[in-house]
Each structure stands twice: as structure tokens, then as C-alpha cells.
Amino acid sequence: MSESIVLMTLAGHTPSAELLSWRSEEAELSIAVDGGCLAYRHADVEPDVILGDFDSCGDISDIQTKFPRSEIHKLPDQEHTDFEKSVSWMMNRGVPKQLVILGGLGKRTDHCLSNLMTAARINPSVEVVFDDAHEYVRRITPCTSFLLNGRSGSTLSLLPMGKCEGVESSGLQWELQGVDFSWDGMVSQSNQCVADEVRVECQKGVLFAFVSKES
């Protein structure tokens, strides 16, 4: 899976049928996580795999009827979230190049924060992306610098997960040169993309770039 793209759909804000269809076509593996399979029902798209404890997406027999070609794996562990369990399931089968997460933002704030915390712990070589109708979120690690094209004029915020060192940028209104971020120190909120190519990288730690899709 080292060069693969994995799509994982959670039960947050339901992605549009267009976004889910496009992301599914790009992915080598499409995973519906518990209530995330409702988005596939709405879009009339069949995931490759369905994972979870199935407490929010209906009876397994109904799921099997709707998605007869999908692999279905029940993950009953109640000590971890469905997202955590699904990431472990995926990583046990290989490390992908990119993990795209739909339905990981919105609805309950505690779920959104938990999803970001879980994403922060994923192998740092993986490009981790959250996508929905309103914003695009990309994890940045020393292994995965962030390159954004064609979004001049967009608002971009950078928020660290703990301490993050040596943050550098190009293409922003307020550039960052060797800056250290932390929860109790500096963050970068509501910066502006002023070039058609924006790059952000860090030397140590994890941070997330939040790009607004609102005009």
C-alpha cells in the first residue's frame, strides 16, 4: 500500500455525493466507518470495506443487502473510537501514501477534536487529509510538507498538535521563518494565501493546515 490512496468516510458532516464519488474514484481502497456508510447509501456508491461496531448505521444484514460486494468487519472494541480502530485495521495491512478522510469534521465538536488527535498519531510518512464542503484540512509533519496550488485569496490557519518546531512558509501574507508553535504559545490563525503556490513545512512535531473553501 506504500503508493496507495485510502479513502475513509466517518459519520461527521455528510459529504456531497459528488465529493464522495470523486474521492472514491481516486482511491485504491474505500472504507466506510460505521455511520459513514450512510453517506455511501445517499451517493449510491459501494465502499470496498465497511468497519465499525455498527451502533449507528443499522443492522448488518441490511448493510450486506445494500452493499453485497463490500467486505464487512465488525470491530467491537469499546475502548477506542471507530476511527481509531479503522486506522489500526488499515495500518495492519500496510502504510498508504495518503489517507483522505470524509465526514471527519463537523457535527459534534468532541468527535472532531478526537478525530484530529487520532490523525496526529498516524505514521508521519502518511499524507493525512480531511475534506468537506466548507474546508480542506491537511496534516503537516517533517515527512509530509504541505503544498497548496491555485488557492490565492483563501484563508489558511495553522494549528499545532502540541509543540511544533521550525515552521517555514512561502506564499502567505504573513510568512513564517523558523517559527515554533505550541498550544500555550504561538499559532497562525486566518493567514492569507497570496500566491497560487503555497508551501508550509516543519522540522519537528505535527500541525494542521485549515484552508477555507468559503469565498
Biotite code that builds the C-alpha atoms (Angstrom):
import biotite.structure as struc

atoms = struc.array([
    struc.Atom([0.000, 0.000, 0.000], chain_id="A", res_id=1, res_name="MET", atom_name="CA", element="C"),
    struc.Atom([3.045, 2.282, 0.044], chain_id="A", res_id=2, res_name="SER", atom_name="CA", element="C"),
    struc.Atom([1.913, 4.292, -3.014], chain_id="A", res_id=3, res_name="GLU", atom_name="CA", element="C"),
    struc.Atom([-1.810, 3.938, -2.461], chain_id="A", res_id=4, res_name="SER", atom_name="CA", element="C"),
    struc.Atom([-4.600, 6.362, -1.586], chain_id="A", res_id=5, res_name="ILE", atom_name="CA", element="C"),
    struc.Atom([-7.072, 5.205, 1.053], chain_id="A", res_id=6, res_name="VAL", atom_name="CA", element="C"),
    struc.Atom([-10.439, 6.913, 1.498], chain_id="A", res_id=7, res_name="LEU", atom_name="CA", element="C"),
    struc.Atom([-12.092, 6.666, 4.910], chain_id="A", res_id=8, res_name="MET", atom_name="CA", element="C"),
    struc.Atom([-15.596, 8.071, 5.463], chain_id="A", res_id=9, res_name="THR", atom_name="CA", element="C"),
    struc.Atom([-16.728, 8.805, 9.019], chain_id="A", res_id=10, res_name="LEU", atom_name="CA", element="C"),
    struc.Atom([-20.072, 9.916, 10.476], chain_id="A", res_id=11, res_name="ALA", atom_name="CA", element="C"),
    struc.Atom([-19.486, 13.676, 10.775], chain_id="A", res_id=12, res_name="GLY", atom_name="CA", element="C"),
    struc.Atom([-20.812, 16.157, 8.209], chain_id="A", res_id=13, res_name="HIS", atom_name="CA", element="C"),
    struc.Atom([-22.079, 14.021, 5.328], chain_id="A", res_id=14, res_name="THR", atom_name="CA", element="C"),
    struc.Atom([-20.035, 14.660, 2.174], chain_id="A", res_id=15, res_name="PRO", atom_name="CA", element="C"),
    struc.Atom([-21.877, 15.504, -1.011], chain_id="A", res_id=16, res_name="SER", atom_name="CA", element="C"),
    struc.Atom([-22.492, 12.673, -3.446], chain_id="A", res_id=17, res_name="ALA", atom_name="CA", element="C"),
    struc.Atom([-20.149, 14.429, -5.889], chain_id="A", res_id=18, res_name="GLU", atom_name="CA", element="C"),
    struc.Atom([-17.282, 14.685, -3.400], chain_id="A", res_id=19, res_name="LEU", atom_name="CA", element="C"),
    struc.Atom([-17.689, 11.085, -2.240], chain_id="A", res_id=20, res_name="LEU", atom_name="CA", element="C"),
    struc.Atom([-17.863, 9.774, -5.804], chain_id="A", res_id=21, res_name="SER", atom_name="CA", element="C"),
    struc.Atom([-14.779, 11.742, -6.868], chain_id="A", res_id=22, res_name="TRP", atom_name="CA", element="C"),
    struc.Atom([-12.730, 10.718, -3.850], chain_id="A", res_id=23, res_name="ARG", atom_name="CA", element="C"),
    struc.Atom([-13.832, 7.072, -4.253], chain_id="A", res_id=24, res_name="SER", atom_name="CA", element="C"),
    struc.Atom([-12.689, 7.036, -7.871], chain_id="A", res_id=25, res_name="GLU", atom_name="CA", element="C"),
    struc.Atom([-9.256, 8.365, -6.854], chain_id="A", res_id=26, res_name="GLU", atom_name="CA", element="C"),
    struc.Atom([-8.767, 5.848, -4.027], chain_id="A", res_id=27, res_name="ALA", atom_name="CA", element="C"),
    struc.Atom([-7.334, 2.355, -4.295], chain_id="A", res_id=28, res_name="GLU", atom_name="CA", element="C"),
    struc.Atom([-9.269, 1.427, -1.134], chain_id="A", res_id=29, res_name="LEU", atom_name="CA", element="C"),
    struc.Atom([-12.546, 2.966, 0.055], chain_id="A", res_id=30, res_name="SER", atom_name="CA", element="C"),
    struc.Atom([-13.585, 2.366, 3.690], chain_id="A", res_id=31, res_name="ILE", atom_name="CA", element="C"),
    struc.Atom([-16.918, 3.256, 5.280], chain_id="A", res_id=32, res_name="ALA", atom_name="CA", element="C"),
    struc.Atom([-16.591, 3.586, 9.045], chain_id="A", res_id=33, res_name="VAL", atom_name="CA", element="C"),
    struc.Atom([-19.826, 2.686, 10.848], chain_id="A", res_id=34, res_name="ASP", atom_name="CA", element="C"),
    struc.Atom([-22.266, 5.599, 10.339], chain_id="A", res_id=35, res_name="GLY", atom_name="CA", element="C"),
    struc.Atom([-20.147, 6.716, 7.396], chain_id="A", res_id=36, res_name="GLY", atom_name="CA", element="C"),
    struc.Atom([-21.840, 4.035, 5.295], chain_id="A", res_id=37, res_name="CYS", atom_name="CA", element="C"),
    struc.Atom([-24.967, 6.213, 5.282], chain_id="A", res_id=38, res_name="LEU", atom_name="CA", element="C"),
    struc.Atom([-23.108, 8.635, 3.019], chain_id="A", res_id=39, res_name="ALA", atom_name="CA", element="C"),
    struc.Atom([-22.463, 5.775, 0.589], chain_id="A", res_id=40, res_name="TYR", atom_name="CA", element="C"),
    struc.Atom([-26.164, 4.902, 0.633], chain_id="A", res_id=41, res_name="ARG", atom_name="CA", element="C"),
    struc.Atom([-27.021, 8.505, -0.203], chain_id="A", res_id=42, res_name="HIS", atom_name="CA", element="C"),
    struc.Atom([-24.447, 8.690, -3.009], chain_id="A", res_id=43, res_name="ALA", atom_name="CA", element="C"),
    struc.Atom([-25.280, 5.194, -4.311], chain_id="A", res_id=44, res_name="ASP", atom_name="CA", element="C"),
    struc.Atom([-21.599, 4.266, -4.134], chain_id="A", res_id=45, res_name="VAL", atom_name="CA", element="C"),
    struc.Atom([-20.376, 0.947, -2.765], chain_id="A", res_id=46, res_name="GLU", atom_name="CA", element="C"),
    struc.Atom([-17.324, 1.013, -0.451], chain_id="A", res_id=47, res_name="PRO", atom_name="CA", element="C"),
    struc.Atom([-14.677, -1.702, -0.623], chain_id="A", res_id=48, res_name="ASP", atom_name="CA", element="C"),
    struc.Atom([-14.764, -2.219, 3.147], chain_id="A", res_id=49, res_name="VAL", atom_name="CA", element="C"),
    struc.Atom([-17.186, -1.410, 5.981], chain_id="A", res_id=50, res_name="ILE", atom_name="CA", element="C"),
    struc.Atom([-15.774, -1.273, 9.519], chain_id="A", res_id=51, res_name="LEU", atom_name="CA", element="C"),
    struc.Atom([-17.105, -0.476, 12.993], chain_id="A", res_id=52, res_name="GLY", atom_name="CA", element="C"),
    struc.Atom([-19.234, -1.713, 15.850], chain_id="A", res_id=53, res_name="ASP", atom_name="CA", element="C"),
    struc.Atom([-22.369, -0.912, 13.786], chain_id="A", res_id=54, res_name="PHE", atom_name="CA", element="C"),
    struc.Atom([-24.147, 1.024, 16.512], chain_id="A", res_id=55, res_name="ASP", atom_name="CA", element="C"),
    struc.Atom([-25.098, 3.903, 14.201], chain_id="A", res_id=56, res_name="SER", atom_name="CA", element="C"),
    struc.Atom([-25.615, 2.511, 10.714], chain_id="A", res_id=57, res_name="CYS", atom_name="CA", element="C"),
    struc.Atom([-28.292, -0.159, 11.064], chain_id="A", res_id=58, res_name="GLY", atom_name="CA", element="C"),
    struc.Atom([-28.451, -3.928, 11.039], chain_id="A", res_id=59, res_name="ASP", atom_name="CA", element="C"),
    struc.Atom([-25.557, -5.833, 9.445], chain_id="A", res_id=60, res_name="ILE", atom_name="CA", element="C"),
    struc.Atom([-27.960, -7.886, 7.313], chain_id="A", res_id=61, res_name="SER", atom_name="CA", element="C"),
    struc.Atom([-29.374, -4.669, 5.819], chain_id="A", res_id=62, res_name="ASP", atom_name="CA", element="C"),
    struc.Atom([-25.847, -3.441, 5.126], chain_id="A", res_id=63, res_name="ILE", atom_name="CA", element="C"),
    struc.Atom([-24.958, -6.723, 3.409], chain_id="A", res_id=64, res_name="GLN", atom_name="CA", element="C"),
    struc.Atom([-28.067, -6.432, 1.242], chain_id="A", res_id=65, res_name="THR", atom_name="CA", element="C"),
    struc.Atom([-27.293, -2.843, 0.233], chain_id="A", res_id=66, res_name="LYS", atom_name="CA", element="C"),
    struc.Atom([-23.560, -3.451, -0.309], chain_id="A", res_id=67, res_name="PHE", atom_name="CA", element="C"),
    struc.Atom([-23.195, -7.089, -1.422], chain_id="A", res_id=68, res_name="PRO", atom_name="CA", element="C"),
    struc.Atom([-19.614, -6.695, -2.713], chain_id="A", res_id=69, res_name="ARG", atom_name="CA", element="C"),
    struc.Atom([-18.218, -4.876, 0.362], chain_id="A", res_id=70, res_name="SER", atom_name="CA", element="C"),
    struc.Atom([-16.027, -6.600, 2.920], chain_id="A", res_id=71, res_name="GLU", atom_name="CA", element="C"),
    struc.Atom([-17.645, -6.179, 6.339], chain_id="A", res_id=72, res_name="ILE", atom_name="CA", element="C"),
    struc.Atom([-15.606, -6.405, 9.547], chain_id="A", res_id=73, res_name="HIS", atom_name="CA", element="C"),
    struc.Atom([-17.125, -5.867, 12.968], chain_id="A", res_id=74, res_name="LYS", atom_name="CA", element="C"),
    struc.Atom([-14.750, -4.124, 15.379], chain_id="A", res_id=75, res_name="LEU", atom_name="CA", element="C"),
    struc.Atom([-16.430, -4.423, 18.789], chain_id="A", res_id=76, res_name="PRO", atom_name="CA", element="C"),
    struc.Atom([-13.677, -2.899, 20.996], chain_id="A", res_id=77, res_name="ASP", atom_name="CA", element="C"),
    struc.Atom([-15.352, -0.183, 23.105], chain_id="A", res_id=78, res_name="GLN", atom_name="CA", element="C"),
    struc.Atom([-12.084, 1.218, 24.470], chain_id="A", res_id=79, res_name="GLU", atom_name="CA", element="C"),
    struc.Atom([-11.326, 3.014, 21.203], chain_id="A", res_id=80, res_name="HIS", atom_name="CA", element="C"),
    struc.Atom([-13.303, 5.068, 18.703], chain_id="A", res_id=81, res_name="THR", atom_name="CA", element="C"),
    struc.Atom([-14.374, 3.601, 15.365], chain_id="A", res_id=82, res_name="ASP", atom_name="CA", element="C"),
    struc.Atom([-11.861, 5.911, 13.660], chain_id="A", res_id=83, res_name="PHE", atom_name="CA", element="C"),
    struc.Atom([-9.014, 4.658, 15.867], chain_id="A", res_id=84, res_name="GLU", atom_name="CA", element="C"),
    struc.Atom([-9.978, 1.045, 15.224], chain_id="A", res_id=85, res_name="LYS", atom_name="CA", element="C"),
    struc.Atom([-10.261, 1.642, 11.491], chain_id="A", res_id=86, res_name="SER", atom_name="CA", element="C"),
    struc.Atom([-6.834, 3.313, 11.332], chain_id="A", res_id=87, res_name="VAL", atom_name="CA", element="C"),
    struc.Atom([-5.323, 0.321, 13.159], chain_id="A", res_id=88, res_name="SER", atom_name="CA", element="C"),
    struc.Atom([-7.098, -2.067, 10.785], chain_id="A", res_id=89, res_name="TRP", atom_name="CA", element="C"),
    struc.Atom([-5.719, -0.150, 7.794], chain_id="A", res_id=90, res_name="MET", atom_name="CA", element="C"),
    struc.Atom([-2.156, 0.141, 9.119], chain_id="A", res_id=91, res_name="MET", atom_name="CA", element="C"),
    struc.Atom([-2.015, -3.590, 9.869], chain_id="A", res_id=92, res_name="ASN", atom_name="CA", element="C"),
    struc.Atom([-2.445, -4.113, 6.127], chain_id="A", res_id=93, res_name="ARG", atom_name="CA", element="C"),
    struc.Atom([0.199, -1.639, 5.057], chain_id="A", res_id=94, res_name="GLY", atom_name="CA", element="C"),
    struc.Atom([1.098, 2.051, 5.212], chain_id="A", res_id=95, res_name="VAL", atom_name="CA", element="C"),
    struc.Atom([-0.615, 4.081, 2.467], chain_id="A", res_id=96, res_name="PRO", atom_name="CA", element="C"),
    struc.Atom([0.845, 7.130, 0.771], chain_id="A", res_id=97, res_name="LYS", atom_name="CA", element="C"),
    struc.Atom([-2.261, 9.184, 1.510], chain_id="A", res_id=98, res_name="GLN", atom_name="CA", element="C"),
    struc.Atom([-5.302, 8.872, 3.775], chain_id="A", res_id=99, res_name="LEU", atom_name="CA", element="C"),
    struc.Atom([-8.286, 11.027, 2.797], chain_id="A", res_id=100, res_name="VAL", atom_name="CA", element="C"),
    struc.Atom([-10.994, 11.386, 5.456], chain_id="A", res_id=101, res_name="ILE", atom_name="CA", element="C"),
    struc.Atom([-14.538, 12.488, 4.670], chain_id="A", res_id=102, res_name="LEU", atom_name="CA", element="C"),
    struc.Atom([-17.103, 13.018, 7.407], chain_id="A", res_id=103, res_name="GLY", atom_name="CA", element="C"),
    struc.Atom([-14.353, 13.671, 9.941], chain_id="A", res_id=104, res_name="GLY", atom_name="CA", element="C"),
    struc.Atom([-15.334, 17.284, 10.605], chain_id="A", res_id=105, res_name="LEU", atom_name="CA", element="C"),
    struc.Atom([-18.471, 18.966, 11.871], chain_id="A", res_id=106, res_name="GLY", atom_name="CA", element="C"),
    struc.Atom([-21.445, 17.825, 13.936], chain_id="A", res_id=107, res_name="LYS", atom_name="CA", element="C"),
    struc.Atom([-20.109, 17.114, 17.450], chain_id="A", res_id=108, res_name="ARG", atom_name="CA", element="C"),
    struc.Atom([-17.060, 19.184, 18.390], chain_id="A", res_id=109, res_name="THR", atom_name="CA", element="C"),
    struc.Atom([-15.700, 16.442, 20.676], chain_id="A", res_id=110, res_name="ASP", atom_name="CA", element="C"),
    struc.Atom([-15.769, 13.984, 17.762], chain_id="A", res_id=111, res_name="HIS", atom_name="CA", element="C"),
    struc.Atom([-13.997, 16.485, 15.501], chain_id="A", res_id=112, res_name="CYS", atom_name="CA", element="C"),
    struc.Atom([-11.238, 17.117, 18.060], chain_id="A", res_id=113, res_name="LEU", atom_name="CA", element="C"),
    struc.Atom([-10.892, 13.403, 18.754], chain_id="A", res_id=114, res_name="SER", atom_name="CA", element="C"),
    struc.Atom([-10.523, 12.747, 15.021], chain_id="A", res_id=115, res_name="ASN", atom_name="CA", element="C"),
    struc.Atom([-7.759, 15.359, 14.726], chain_id="A", res_id=116, res_name="LEU", atom_name="CA", element="C"),
    struc.Atom([-5.959, 13.883, 17.745], chain_id="A", res_id=117, res_name="MET", atom_name="CA", element="C"),
    struc.Atom([-6.175, 10.395, 16.249], chain_id="A", res_id=118, res_name="THR", atom_name="CA", element="C"),
    struc.Atom([-4.937, 11.679, 12.886], chain_id="A", res_id=119, res_name="ALA", atom_name="CA", element="C"),
    struc.Atom([-1.980, 13.352, 14.602], chain_id="A", res_id=120, res_name="ALA", atom_name="CA", element="C"),
    struc.Atom([-0.767, 9.940, 15.811], chain_id="A", res_id=121, res_name="ARG", atom_name="CA", element="C"),
    struc.Atom([-0.800, 8.231, 12.409], chain_id="A", res_id=122, res_name="ILE", atom_name="CA", element="C"),
    struc.Atom([2.577, 7.269, 10.924], chain_id="A", res_id=123, res_name="ASN", atom_name="CA", element="C"),
    struc.Atom([4.193, 10.632, 9.995], chain_id="A", res_id=124, res_name="PRO", atom_name="CA", element="C"),
    struc.Atom([5.008, 9.462, 6.463], chain_id="A", res_id=125, res_name="SER", atom_name="CA", element="C"),
    struc.Atom([1.299, 9.341, 5.536], chain_id="A", res_id=126, res_name="VAL", atom_name="CA", element="C"),
    struc.Atom([-0.304, 12.407, 3.937], chain_id="A", res_id=127, res_name="GLU", atom_name="CA", element="C"),
    struc.Atom([-3.462, 12.854, 6.019], chain_id="A", res_id=128, res_name="VAL", atom_name="CA", element="C"),
    struc.Atom([-6.292, 14.944, 4.556], chain_id="A", res_id=129, res_name="VAL", atom_name="CA", element="C"),
    struc.Atom([-9.727, 15.908, 5.904], chain_id="A", res_id=130, res_name="PHE", atom_name="CA", element="C"),
    struc.Atom([-12.083, 17.209, 3.236], chain_id="A", res_id=131, res_name="ASP", atom_name="CA", element="C"),
    struc.Atom([-15.640, 18.538, 3.237], chain_id="A", res_id=132, res_name="ASP", atom_name="CA", element="C"),
    struc.Atom([-17.768, 21.183, 1.551], chain_id="A", res_id=133, res_name="ALA", atom_name="CA", element="C"),
    struc.Atom([-16.521, 24.013, 3.774], chain_id="A", res_id=134, res_name="HIS", atom_name="CA", element="C"),
    struc.Atom([-12.840, 23.400, 4.389], chain_id="A", res_id=135, res_name="GLU", atom_name="CA", element="C"),
    struc.Atom([-9.811, 21.347, 3.493], chain_id="A", res_id=136, res_name="TYR", atom_name="CA", element="C"),
    struc.Atom([-7.529, 20.241, 6.340], chain_id="A", res_id=137, res_name="VAL", atom_name="CA", element="C"),
    struc.Atom([-4.059, 18.785, 5.817], chain_id="A", res_id=138, res_name="ARG", atom_name="CA", element="C"),
    struc.Atom([-1.718, 17.348, 8.444], chain_id="A", res_id=139, res_name="ARG", atom_name="CA", element="C"),
    struc.Atom([1.887, 18.555, 8.227], chain_id="A", res_id=140, res_name="ILE", atom_name="CA", element="C"),
    struc.Atom([4.836, 16.574, 9.614], chain_id="A", res_id=141, res_name="THR", atom_name="CA", element="C"),
    struc.Atom([8.594, 16.679, 8.929], chain_id="A", res_id=142, res_name="PRO", atom_name="CA", element="C"),
    struc.Atom([7.935, 13.904, 6.364], chain_id="A", res_id=143, res_name="CYS", atom_name="CA", element="C"),
    struc.Atom([4.918, 15.493, 4.678], chain_id="A", res_id=144, res_name="THR", atom_name="CA", element="C"),
    struc.Atom([5.277, 19.168, 3.837], chain_id="A", res_id=145, res_name="SER", atom_name="CA", element="C"),
    struc.Atom([2.171, 20.941, 2.580], chain_id="A", res_id=146, res_name="PHE", atom_name="CA", element="C"),
    struc.Atom([1.814, 22.226, -0.992], chain_id="A", res_id=147, res_name="LEU", atom_name="CA", element="C"),
    struc.Atom([-1.352, 24.096, -1.989], chain_id="A", res_id=148, res_name="LEU", atom_name="CA", element="C"),
    struc.Atom([-1.968, 25.197, -5.569], chain_id="A", res_id=149, res_name="ASN", atom_name="CA", element="C"),
    struc.Atom([-4.491, 27.579, -7.082], chain_id="A", res_id=150, res_name="GLY", atom_name="CA", element="C"),
    struc.Atom([-5.966, 28.959, -3.843], chain_id="A", res_id=151, res_name="ARG", atom_name="CA", element="C"),
    struc.Atom([-4.713, 32.540, -3.860], chain_id="A", res_id=152, res_name="SER", atom_name="CA", element="C"),
    struc.Atom([-7.041, 34.658, -1.721], chain_id="A", res_id=153, res_name="GLY", atom_name="CA", element="C"),
    struc.Atom([-8.053, 31.767, 0.540], chain_id="A", res_id=154, res_name="SER", atom_name="CA", element="C"),
    struc.Atom([-7.829, 31.930, 4.326], chain_id="A", res_id=155, res_name="THR", atom_name="CA", element="C"),
    struc.Atom([-5.355, 29.493, 5.879], chain_id="A", res_id=156, res_name="LEU", atom_name="CA", element="C"),
    struc.Atom([-4.795, 28.737, 9.565], chain_id="A", res_id=157, res_name="SER", atom_name="CA", element="C"),
    struc.Atom([-2.022, 26.617, 11.086], chain_id="A", res_id=158, res_name="LEU", atom_name="CA", element="C"),
    struc.Atom([-2.688, 24.947, 14.439], chain_id="A", res_id=159, res_name="LEU", atom_name="CA", element="C"),
    struc.Atom([-0.187, 22.658, 16.188], chain_id="A", res_id=160, res_name="PRO", atom_name="CA", element="C"),
    struc.Atom([-0.799, 19.384, 17.982], chain_id="A", res_id=161, res_name="MET", atom_name="CA", element="C"),
    struc.Atom([1.459, 20.050, 20.946], chain_id="A", res_id=162, res_name="GLY", atom_name="CA", element="C"),
    struc.Atom([4.881, 21.541, 20.290], chain_id="A", res_id=163, res_name="LYS", atom_name="CA", element="C"),
    struc.Atom([5.878, 22.034, 16.663], chain_id="A", res_id=164, res_name="CYS", atom_name="CA", element="C"),
    struc.Atom([9.284, 23.440, 15.723], chain_id="A", res_id=165, res_name="GLU", atom_name="CA", element="C"),
    struc.Atom([10.842, 25.121, 12.721], chain_id="A", res_id=166, res_name="GLY", atom_name="CA", element="C"),
    struc.Atom([7.715, 26.083, 10.780], chain_id="A", res_id=167, res_name="VAL", atom_name="CA", element="C"),
    struc.Atom([8.515, 27.664, 7.408], chain_id="A", res_id=168, res_name="GLU", atom_name="CA", element="C"),
    struc.Atom([6.142, 29.013, 4.761], chain_id="A", res_id=169, res_name="SER", atom_name="CA", element="C"),
    struc.Atom([6.081, 30.594, 1.335], chain_id="A", res_id=170, res_name="SER", atom_name="CA", element="C"),
    struc.Atom([3.144, 32.173, -0.482], chain_id="A", res_id=171, res_name="GLY", atom_name="CA", element="C"),
    struc.Atom([1.400, 33.569, 2.626], chain_id="A", res_id=172, res_name="LEU", atom_name="CA", element="C"),
    struc.Atom([0.686, 37.191, 3.503], chain_id="A", res_id=173, res_name="GLN", atom_name="CA", element="C"),
    struc.Atom([2.416, 36.766, 6.866], chain_id="A", res_id=174, res_name="TRP", atom_name="CA", element="C"),
    struc.Atom([5.335, 34.439, 6.212], chain_id="A", res_id=175, res_name="GLU", atom_name="CA", element="C"),
    struc.Atom([6.764, 32.117, 8.851], chain_id="A", res_id=176, res_name="LEU", atom_name="CA", element="C"),
    struc.Atom([10.501, 31.553, 9.076], chain_id="A", res_id=177, res_name="GLN", atom_name="CA", element="C"),
    struc.Atom([11.745, 29.002, 11.614], chain_id="A", res_id=178, res_name="GLY", atom_name="CA", element="C"),
    struc.Atom([8.814, 29.654, 13.955], chain_id="A", res_id=179, res_name="VAL", atom_name="CA", element="C"),
    struc.Atom([7.947, 27.367, 16.889], chain_id="A", res_id=180, res_name="ASP", atom_name="CA", element="C"),
    struc.Atom([4.264, 26.680, 17.557], chain_id="A", res_id=181, res_name="PHE", atom_name="CA", element="C"),
    struc.Atom([2.618, 25.201, 20.657], chain_id="A", res_id=182, res_name="SER", atom_name="CA", element="C"),
    struc.Atom([-0.731, 25.031, 22.444], chain_id="A", res_id=183, res_name="TRP", atom_name="CA", element="C"),
    struc.Atom([0.446, 27.555, 25.035], chain_id="A", res_id=184, res_name="ASP", atom_name="CA", element="C"),
    struc.Atom([2.461, 29.652, 22.594], chain_id="A", res_id=185, res_name="GLY", atom_name="CA", element="C"),
    struc.Atom([2.179, 30.810, 19.005], chain_id="A", res_id=186, res_name="MET", atom_name="CA", element="C"),
    struc.Atom([-0.350, 29.680, 16.397], chain_id="A", res_id=187, res_name="VAL", atom_name="CA", element="C"),
    struc.Atom([-1.193, 31.159, 12.983], chain_id="A", res_id=188, res_name="SER", atom_name="CA", element="C"),
    struc.Atom([-4.892, 31.888, 12.531], chain_id="A", res_id=189, res_name="GLN", atom_name="CA", element="C"),
    struc.Atom([-6.557, 33.486, 9.484], chain_id="A", res_id=190, res_name="SER", atom_name="CA", element="C"),
    struc.Atom([-3.420, 33.968, 7.414], chain_id="A", res_id=191, res_name="ASN", atom_name="CA", element="C"),
    struc.Atom([-3.956, 34.625, 3.707], chain_id="A", res_id=192, res_name="GLN", atom_name="CA", element="C"),
    struc.Atom([-2.723, 32.822, 0.613], chain_id="A", res_id=193, res_name="CYS", atom_name="CA", element="C"),
    struc.Atom([-1.243, 35.487, -1.672], chain_id="A", res_id=194, res_name="VAL", atom_name="CA", element="C"),
    struc.Atom([0.280, 33.196, -4.310], chain_id="A", res_id=195, res_name="ALA", atom_name="CA", element="C"),
    struc.Atom([-1.030, 30.390, -6.480], chain_id="A", res_id=196, res_name="ASP", atom_name="CA", element="C"),
    struc.Atom([1.510, 28.095, -4.828], chain_id="A", res_id=197, res_name="GLU", atom_name="CA", element="C"),
    struc.Atom([1.719, 27.957, -1.031], chain_id="A", res_id=198, res_name="VAL", atom_name="CA", element="C"),
    struc.Atom([4.153, 25.737, 0.853], chain_id="A", res_id=199, res_name="ARG", atom_name="CA", element="C"),
    struc.Atom([4.349, 25.017, 4.596], chain_id="A", res_id=200, res_name="VAL", atom_name="CA", element="C"),
    struc.Atom([6.790, 22.667, 6.322], chain_id="A", res_id=201, res_name="GLU", atom_name="CA", element="C"),
    struc.Atom([8.063, 21.947, 9.813], chain_id="A", res_id=202, res_name="CYS", atom_name="CA", element="C"),
    struc.Atom([11.211, 20.455, 11.294], chain_id="A", res_id=203, res_name="GLN", atom_name="CA", element="C"),
    struc.Atom([9.616, 18.689, 14.256], chain_id="A", res_id=204, res_name="LYS", atom_name="CA", element="C"),
    struc.Atom([6.125, 17.897, 15.531], chain_id="A", res_id=205, res_name="GLY", atom_name="CA", element="C"),
    struc.Atom([2.667, 17.914, 13.947], chain_id="A", res_id=206, res_name="VAL", atom_name="CA", element="C"),
    struc.Atom([0.406, 20.742, 12.850], chain_id="A", res_id=207, res_name="LEU", atom_name="CA", element="C"),
    struc.Atom([-2.720, 21.040, 10.743], chain_id="A", res_id=208, res_name="PHE", atom_name="CA", element="C"),
    struc.Atom([-3.370, 23.472, 7.898], chain_id="A", res_id=209, res_name="ALA", atom_name="CA", element="C"),
    struc.Atom([-7.025, 24.570, 7.658], chain_id="A", res_id=210, res_name="PHE", atom_name="CA", element="C"),
    struc.Atom([-7.972, 26.035, 4.283], chain_id="A", res_id=211, res_name="VAL", atom_name="CA", element="C"),
    struc.Atom([-11.382, 27.655, 3.968], chain_id="A", res_id=212, res_name="SER", atom_name="CA", element="C"),
    struc.Atom([-13.385, 26.870, 0.840], chain_id="A", res_id=213, res_name="LYS", atom_name="CA", element="C"),
    struc.Atom([-15.735, 29.771, 1.533], chain_id="A", res_id=214, res_name="GLU", atom_name="CA", element="C"),
    struc.Atom([-15.392, 32.676, -0.880], chain_id="A", res_id=215, res_name="SER", atom_name="CA", element="C"),
])
